[in-house]
Amino acid sequence: MSAPVDARPGEDLKQAVARRGSFLRTFKAVAWSFFGVRRSADHAQDLQKLNPLHVVVAGVVSAALFVVALVFLVRWVVGSGVAG
């Protein structure tokens, strides 16, 4: 038995992108995912409320900030003489 076919392909993606999730909630969800700890109830809520485009943007921005922070940390440690 096959699954029912949607009359308009891509409609679920359009509905997901139209969600009005806040950027603060999106960054909070991305931060928790970077940390690796997330309750399943919160994850289910995020799937229903967050805009996937916001999640992608927040993930890229958070990853870039993480890399920049690591570069500055390494430069500080090497420059202070602690590492060598």
QUIBEL-V598602 format. One record per backbone hydrogen bond with DSSP energy under -1.0 kcal/mol. CO is the residue of the C=O (numbers start at 1). NH is the residue of the N-H. E is the energy in kcal/mol with one decimal. If there is no record, write none. Layout:
BEGIN
CO | NH | E
CO | NH | E
END
This chain:
BEGIN
8 | 11 | -1.6
10 | 14 | -2.0
11 | 15 | -2.2
12 | 16 | -2.0
13 | 17 | -2.4
14 | 18 | -1.3
16 | 19 | -1.2
22 | 26 | -1.9
23 | 27 | -3.0
24 | 28 | -2.2
25 | 29 | -2.3
26 | 30 | -2.4
27 | 31 | -2.6
28 | 32 | -2.3
29 | 33 | -1.9
30 | 34 | -2.1
31 | 35 | -2.0
32 | 36 | -1.6
32 | 37 | -1.5
39 | 43 | -2.2
40 | 44 | -2.3
41 | 45 | -1.9
42 | 46 | -2.4
43 | 47 | -2.0
44 | 48 | -1.2
45 | 49 | -2.1
46 | 50 | -2.5
51 | 55 | -1.9
52 | 56 | -2.1
53 | 57 | -2.3
54 | 58 | -2.8
55 | 59 | -2.3
56 | 60 | -2.3
57 | 61 | -2.6
58 | 62 | -2.5
59 | 63 | -2.4
60 | 64 | -2.3
61 | 65 | -2.5
62 | 66 | -2.2
63 | 67 | -2.3
64 | 68 | -2.5
65 | 69 | -2.4
66 | 70 | -2.2
67 | 71 | -2.4
68 | 72 | -2.4
69 | 73 | -2.2
70 | 74 | -2.6
71 | 75 | -2.5
72 | 76 | -2.2
73 | 77 | -2.5
74 | 78 | -2.7
75 | 79 | -2.5
76 | 80 | -1.8
77 | 83 | -1.0
END
